[in-house]
Amino acid sequence: MKKTINIAIDGPSGAGKSSMARRIAAELGFLYVDTGALYRAVGLYVYRKGLDGLDVKAVEALLPEIELALSHEGGVQQVWLCGENVSDEIRLPAISEHASRVSAYPVVRAFLLDTQRRLAAEHDVIMDGRDIGTVILPAAQVKIFLHADVEDRARRRYEELIARGTPQSYEEVLSAMRLRDERDSVQTRMAPDAIDVNTTGNSFEQTLELLTNLIRERLDHVV
């Protein structure tokens, strides 16, 4: 069996991991796996059950009921929860909070581990999240740790929400991001062999060009 190529992009919330990974995967012909979307789907299920996600035992009891699947249509990842396409609903602000809560639980992370590793074993993948290079794909050939100052990340998220038609004040976005950083701090670690990339002040295109060049250079040495 041909050995697959795995690229791991880690970093805090709002660093641009998903948008970068999606574009680079399309350019390289890799499968893009948005692990955050999987956690969002679990968070959505918990939300629909009327739970706030703070009771780990209650969340654990729901896991056997959850069926997740991914598909790609027109190059865009689609997330299926118990047979329903929830790709849009999992992006709602309320679900982001639930996703952050459930992602902190080891039992939830273990629940999703097999799915993530199976995809990486079957395809050349770019996978982004907060512990991809340290836990999910420790043998990935290329690892990137993408980050920026919290104020810069909050500004990007603030502008993104305006563009989506779901605006919040900058102060609300910044406060929520600082809270997520604190909650996610255990998972948000840089692998010893990762490339450290700070994008504070960069435009989207500047960061995309930087990452694409770094990844191509690293792949030239490992493939």
C-alpha positions as CSV (number, residue, x, y, z in Angstrom):
1,M,0.0,0.0,0.0
2,K,1.3,3.5,-0.9
3,K,2.3,5.5,2.0
4,T,0.2,8.6,2.3
5,I,1.4,12.1,2.9
6,N,0.0,13.9,6.0
7,I,0.2,17.6,6.7
8,A,-0.8,18.8,10.2
9,I,-1.7,22.5,10.9
10,D,-2.2,23.3,14.5
11,G,-2.9,26.6,16.3
12,P,-5.4,28.6,18.4
13,S,-8.9,29.5,17.4
14,G,-9.1,32.2,14.7
15,A,-5.6,31.7,13.4
16,G,-6.9,30.9,9.9
17,K,-6.1,27.2,10.0
18,S,-9.2,26.0,8.2
19,S,-9.2,28.6,5.4
20,M,-5.5,28.1,4.8
21,A,-5.7,24.3,4.9
22,R,-8.7,24.2,2.5
23,R,-6.9,26.4,-0.1
24,I,-3.6,24.5,0.1
25,A,-5.3,21.1,-0.1
26,A,-7.1,22.2,-3.3
27,E,-3.8,23.4,-4.8
28,L,-1.9,20.2,-3.9
29,G,-4.7,17.8,-4.7
30,F,-4.9,16.6,-1.0
31,L,-8.0,15.7,1.0
32,Y,-8.9,18.5,3.4
33,V,-10.1,17.3,6.8
34,D,-11.6,20.0,9.1
35,T,-11.3,18.3,12.5
36,G,-13.0,21.3,14.1
37,A,-16.1,20.6,12.1
38,L,-16.3,17.1,13.6
39,Y,-16.2,18.6,17.1
40,R,-18.8,21.2,16.1
41,A,-21.0,18.3,15.0
42,V,-20.7,16.7,18.4
43,G,-21.4,20.1,20.0
44,L,-24.5,20.5,17.8
45,Y,-25.8,17.1,18.9
46,V,-25.2,18.0,22.6
47,Y,-26.9,21.4,22.0
48,R,-29.9,19.7,20.3
49,K,-30.3,17.5,23.4
50,G,-30.7,20.5,25.5
51,L,-27.3,20.2,27.3
52,D,-24.9,23.0,28.0
53,G,-21.9,20.7,27.4
54,L,-20.5,21.3,30.9
55,D,-21.5,17.8,32.3
56,V,-18.9,15.4,30.9
57,K,-20.8,12.3,32.0
58,A,-23.9,13.5,30.2
59,V,-21.9,14.2,27.1
60,E,-20.2,10.8,27.3
61,A,-23.6,9.1,27.5
62,L,-24.6,10.6,24.2
63,L,-21.6,9.6,22.2
64,P,-22.8,6.1,21.2
65,E,-25.8,7.8,19.5
66,I,-23.7,10.0,17.3
67,E,-22.9,8.9,13.7
68,L,-20.5,11.2,11.8
69,A,-19.5,11.1,8.1
70,L,-17.6,13.4,5.8
71,S,-18.1,13.9,2.1
72,H,-16.6,16.3,-0.4
73,E,-18.8,18.1,-3.0
74,G,-17.3,20.5,-5.4
75,G,-14.1,20.5,-3.3
76,V,-16.0,21.6,-0.2
77,Q,-16.1,19.3,2.9
78,Q,-19.6,18.4,4.0
79,V,-20.4,17.2,7.5
80,W,-23.1,14.6,8.1
81,L,-24.6,14.0,11.6
82,C,-26.8,10.9,11.9
83,G,-27.5,11.1,8.1
84,E,-28.2,14.9,8.0
85,N,-26.0,17.4,6.3
86,V,-25.2,19.9,9.1
87,S,-22.4,21.8,7.4
88,D,-24.0,25.2,7.8
89,E,-25.6,24.8,11.2
90,I,-22.4,23.8,12.9
91,R,-21.0,27.2,12.1
92,L,-23.5,29.1,14.2
93,P,-22.0,31.0,17.2
94,A,-23.9,29.0,19.8
95,I,-22.5,25.8,18.4
96,S,-18.9,27.2,18.5
97,E,-19.3,27.5,22.2
98,H,-20.6,24.0,22.6
99,A,-17.8,22.6,20.3
100,S,-15.1,24.3,22.4
101,R,-16.6,22.8,25.6
102,V,-16.9,19.2,24.3
103,S,-13.5,19.3,22.6
104,A,-11.8,19.7,26.0
105,Y,-13.0,16.3,27.1
106,P,-10.6,13.3,26.6
107,V,-13.6,11.0,26.0
108,V,-14.8,13.1,23.1
109,R,-11.3,13.3,21.6
110,A,-10.9,9.6,21.8
111,F,-14.3,9.1,20.2
112,L,-13.1,11.1,17.1
113,L,-9.5,9.8,17.0
114,D,-10.2,6.7,14.9
115,T,-12.1,8.6,12.3
116,Q,-9.3,11.1,11.8
117,R,-6.5,8.6,11.7
118,R,-8.4,6.4,9.2
119,L,-8.8,9.3,6.8
120,A,-5.1,10.0,7.1
121,A,-4.2,6.4,6.4
122,E,-6.3,6.2,3.3
123,H,-5.6,9.6,1.7
124,D,-3.0,12.3,1.3
125,V,-4.5,14.8,3.8
126,I,-4.2,18.3,5.2
127,M,-5.7,18.2,8.7
128,D,-6.1,21.2,11.0
129,G,-7.0,21.6,14.6
130,R,-5.4,22.1,18.0
131,D,-3.6,18.8,18.6
132,I,-3.1,17.3,15.1
133,G,0.7,17.2,15.1
134,T,1.1,16.2,18.7
135,V,-1.7,13.6,19.2
136,I,-3.7,12.8,16.1
137,L,-0.9,12.6,13.4
138,P,2.4,12.6,15.3
139,A,4.1,11.1,12.3
140,A,2.9,13.7,9.9
141,Q,5.6,14.6,7.3
142,V,4.8,18.3,7.6
143,K,3.7,20.1,10.7
144,I,2.8,23.8,11.0
145,F,1.9,25.8,14.1
146,L,-0.1,28.7,12.9
147,H,-0.8,31.6,15.3
148,A,-1.3,35.3,15.7
149,D,-1.9,37.8,18.5
150,V,-5.3,37.4,20.1
151,E,-6.4,40.9,19.0
152,D,-5.5,40.2,15.4
153,R,-7.4,36.9,15.5
154,A,-10.4,38.6,17.0
155,R,-10.4,41.3,14.3
156,R,-10.4,38.6,11.6
157,R,-13.3,36.8,13.2
158,Y,-15.2,40.0,13.8
159,E,-14.9,40.8,10.0
160,E,-15.8,37.3,9.1
161,L,-19.0,37.5,11.2
162,I,-20.0,40.8,9.5
163,A,-19.4,39.2,6.1
164,R,-21.7,36.3,7.1
165,G,-24.4,38.6,8.2
166,T,-24.2,37.6,11.9
167,P,-22.3,40.5,13.4
168,Q,-21.1,40.8,17.0
169,S,-19.2,43.7,18.6
170,Y,-15.4,43.4,18.5
171,E,-15.4,43.5,22.3
172,E,-17.7,40.4,22.4
173,V,-15.6,38.5,19.9
174,L,-12.3,39.4,21.7
175,S,-13.7,38.3,25.0
176,A,-15.0,35.0,23.6
177,M,-11.7,34.3,21.9
178,R,-9.7,34.9,25.1
179,L,-12.0,32.5,26.9
180,R,-11.5,29.9,24.2
181,D,-7.8,30.3,24.3
182,E,-7.9,29.6,28.0
183,R,-10.1,26.6,27.6
184,D,-8.2,25.2,24.7
185,S,-4.7,25.8,26.2
186,V,-4.1,22.1,27.0
187,Q,-4.7,21.0,23.4
188,T,-3.0,24.0,21.7
189,R,0.6,22.9,21.8
190,M,3.3,23.1,19.2
191,A,5.0,19.8,18.2
192,P,8.8,19.9,18.7
193,D,9.3,19.4,14.9
194,A,6.6,21.9,13.8
195,I,7.3,25.0,11.8
196,D,6.3,28.1,13.9
197,V,4.4,30.6,11.8
198,N,3.2,33.9,13.4
199,T,0.8,35.7,11.0
200,T,0.1,38.8,13.0
201,G,-0.5,41.7,10.6
202,N,-0.5,39.4,7.5
203,S,-3.1,39.5,4.9
204,F,-4.8,36.3,3.8
205,E,-2.8,36.1,0.6
206,Q,0.5,36.8,2.4
207,T,-0.1,34.0,4.8
208,L,-1.3,31.6,2.0
209,E,1.8,32.2,-0.1
210,L,4.1,31.8,3.0
211,L,2.5,28.5,4.0
212,T,2.3,27.1,0.5
213,N,6.0,27.8,0.0
214,L,7.0,26.3,3.4
215,I,5.0,23.1,2.8
216,R,6.3,22.6,-0.8
217,E,9.9,23.1,0.5
218,R,9.4,20.6,3.3
219,L,7.7,18.0,1.0
220,D,10.6,18.3,-1.4
221,H,12.9,17.0,1.4
222,V,10.6,14.2,2.8
223,V,9.0,12.7,-0.3
